[in-house]
Amino acid sequence: MSILSPEHLSALEKQGIELPSWAFGNSGTRFKVFGTPGTPRDPWEKIADAAQVHKYTALAPSVALHIPWDVVDSYSDLRKHAEDLGVELGTVNSNTFQDDDYKFGALTHEDAAIRQKAIDHHLACIDVMDATGSRDLKIWLAEGSNYPGQADLRGRQDRLQESLQQIYARLGDDQRLVLEYKFFEPAFYHTDVPDWGTSYAQVSSLGDKAMVCLDTGHHAPGTNIEFIVMQLLRLGKLGSFDFNSRFYADDDLIVGAADPFQLFRILFEVVRGGGLNNPDVAFMLDQCHNVEDKIPGQIRSVLNVQEMTARALIVDREALTAAQKSGDVLAANAVFMDAFYTDVRPALAEWRESRGLAGDPMAAYAASGYQQQIAADRVGGVQAGWGA
């Protein structure tokens, strides 16, 4: 008998994890951006590579765009291109961190003209959403200060709220704003949206179409991320995840690479809180593949999320509740650890094969020859990457 019941498999079959277009472009450290053979030269090729992940996993049905990195002449044509490849266009991400005008802030800037420029950029992103059929506008702000006294902390929060209100007012009935937080970098003394509480306070003031985005790499070491997941689900304000992994700060590594147990704990709270396959809670990756190939890196990540979701699903909830209610600390912990240590990979491989997928998507992709083909075909032009 499989360790995964029909109910578990039904839940896993519905799981979808959005891929970030920028994960397929070149990236690197603060010292160098590394080029790799076969890197996409434009958004069209990024979408084609993302479709490969979905082809071998059936886990990645949509691709997030980043503006202006993914600017094209016709978004309706890009949308059709994606659909022809079996995927959809998803979240639209804004960018107010690569323009000289935004050195001291964008939506929080002292200068009303610069604030309006940043607002207009977000309104243009919503125009893109209208053309692509996207639901979510995701905002991450690289705004803050480096020194005490440099900035009026309260004034910046007031200006942020005013700017977000103008953006929010432009949203369509079926569109949302999701506000991401990050505790530091590139600002080092204070960040304007450093934590879930600040994001929650800002979006709560906007309305029901504004939510919090939780990036798993955007927390101080030692932060209990699963507690934040629980609380935002409890409050009905968890709009989306950016899944990645980190050892030190915002490393944007393959999901689960640093702490698989943390990923398991997070996904347990997602399951327990009704966030799994909830249309109001979007799953997305946010990664930079600096030394590994892009497509297999994304395949590995979505499989890691699937595997830890399966382990979270097999937690014996009845036994856990009984142990918790009786105060049996060791028994409760044992229930958790039993599920975490259960190797679900053979059962998942068998299930994939029953659905006409490769039992080992990583091996199937490697054997497909796609990586070698794009390395040979994509010669000339400008490779896509940060800022491209």
Secondary structure as the mmCIF struct_conf table of DSSP 4:
data_model
#
loop_
_struct_conf.conf_type_id
_struct_conf.id
_struct_conf.beg_label_comp_id
_struct_conf.beg_label_asym_id
_struct_conf.beg_label_seq_id
_struct_conf.end_label_comp_id
_struct_conf.end_label_asym_id
_struct_conf.end_label_seq_id
BEND BEND1 ILE A 3 LEU A 4
HELX_RH_AL_P HELX_RH_AL_P1 PRO A 6 GLU A 13
TURN_TY1_P TURN_TY1_P1 LYS A 14 LYS A 14
STRN STRN1 GLU A 18 GLU A 18
STRN STRN2 LEU A 19 PRO A 20
HELX_RH_3T_P HELX_RH_3T_P1 SER A 21 PHE A 24
BEND BEND2 GLY A 25 GLY A 25
STRN STRN3 ASN A 26 ASN A 26
STRN STRN4 SER A 27 GLY A 28
BEND BEND3 ARG A 30 PHE A 31
STRN STRN5 VAL A 33 PHE A 34
HELX_LH_PP_P HELX_LH_PP_P1 GLY A 35 GLY A 35
TURN_TY1_P TURN_TY1_P2 PRO A 37 GLY A 38
BEND BEND4 ARG A 41 ASP A 42
HELX_RH_AL_P HELX_RH_AL_P2 PRO A 43 THR A 57
BEND BEND5 ALA A 58 ALA A 58
STRN STRN6 SER A 62 HIS A 66
TURN_TY1_P TURN_TY1_P3 ILE A 67 ASP A 70
BEND BEND6 ASP A 73 ASP A 73
HELX_RH_AL_P HELX_RH_AL_P3 TYR A 75 ASP A 84
TURN_TY1_P TURN_TY1_P4 LEU A 85 GLY A 86
STRN STRN7 GLU A 88 ASN A 93
BEND BEND7 PHE A 97 ASP A 99
HELX_RH_3T_P HELX_RH_3T_P2 ASP A 100 TYR A 102
TURN_TY1_P TURN_TY1_P5 LYS A 103 PHE A 104
BEND BEND8 ALA A 106 ALA A 106
TURN_TY1_P TURN_TY1_P6 LEU A 107 THR A 108
BEND BEND9 GLU A 110 ASP A 111
HELX_RH_AL_P HELX_RH_AL_P4 ALA A 112 THR A 132
TURN_TY1_P TURN_TY1_P7 GLY A 133 GLY A 133
STRN STRN8 ASP A 136 ILE A 139
STRN STRN9 GLY A 144 SER A 145
BEND BEND10 ASN A 146 TYR A 147
TURN_TY1_P TURN_TY1_P8 PRO A 148 GLY A 149
BEND BEND11 GLN A 150 ALA A 151
HELX_RH_AL_P HELX_RH_AL_P5 LEU A 153 ARG A 170
TURN_TY1_P TURN_TY1_P9 ASP A 173 ASP A 174
STRN STRN10 ARG A 176 GLU A 180
BEND BEND12 PHE A 183 PRO A 186
BEND BEND13 PHE A 188 TYR A 189
STRN STRN11 HIS A 190 THR A 191
BEND BEND14 ASP A 192 VAL A 193
BEND BEND15 ASP A 195 ASP A 195
HELX_RH_AL_P HELX_RH_AL_P6 TRP A 196 LEU A 206
TURN_TY1_P TURN_TY1_P10 ASP A 208 LYS A 209
STRN STRN12 ALA A 210 ASP A 215
TURN_TY1_P TURN_TY1_P11 THR A 216 GLY A 217
BEND BEND16 HIS A 218 HIS A 219
TURN_TY1_P TURN_TY1_P12 PRO A 221 GLY A 222
HELX_RH_AL_P HELX_RH_AL_P7 ILE A 225 LEU A 235
TURN_TY1_P TURN_TY1_P13 GLY A 236 GLY A 236
STRN STRN13 LEU A 238 PHE A 243
STRN STRN14 SER A 245 SER A 245
BEND BEND17 PHE A 247 ASP A 250
STRN STRN15 LEU A 253 LEU A 253
BEND BEND18 ILE A 254 ILE A 254
TURN_TY1_P TURN_TY1_P14 VAL A 255 GLY A 256
BEND BEND19 ALA A 257 ALA A 258
HELX_RH_AL_P HELX_RH_AL_P8 PRO A 260 ARG A 272
TURN_TY1_P TURN_TY1_P15 GLY A 273 GLY A 274
TURN_TY1_P TURN_TY1_P16 LEU A 276 ASN A 277
TURN_TY1_P TURN_TY1_P17 PRO A 279 ASP A 280
BEND BEND20 VAL A 281 VAL A 281
STRN STRN16 ALA A 282 LEU A 285
BEND BEND21 ASN A 290 GLU A 292
HELX_RH_AL_P HELX_RH_AL_P9 LYS A 294 LEU A 313
TURN_TY1_P TURN_TY1_P18 ILE A 314 ILE A 314
BEND BEND22 VAL A 315 VAL A 315
HELX_RH_AL_P HELX_RH_AL_P10 ARG A 317 SER A 326
TURN_TY1_P TURN_TY1_P19 GLY A 327 GLY A 327
HELX_RH_AL_P HELX_RH_AL_P11 VAL A 329 TYR A 341
BEND BEND23 THR A 342 THR A 342
HELX_RH_AL_P HELX_RH_AL_P12 ARG A 345 SER A 354
TURN_TY1_P TURN_TY1_P20 ARG A 355 GLY A 356
BEND BEND24 LEU A 357 LEU A 357
BEND BEND25 GLY A 359 ASP A 360
HELX_RH_AL_P HELX_RH_AL_P13 PRO A 361 SER A 368
HELX_RH_AL_P HELX_RH_AL_P14 TYR A 370 ASP A 377
BEND BEND26 GLY A 380 GLY A 381
STRN STRN17 GLY A 385 GLY A 385
TURN_TY1_P TURN_TY1_P21 TRP A 386 GLY A 387
#
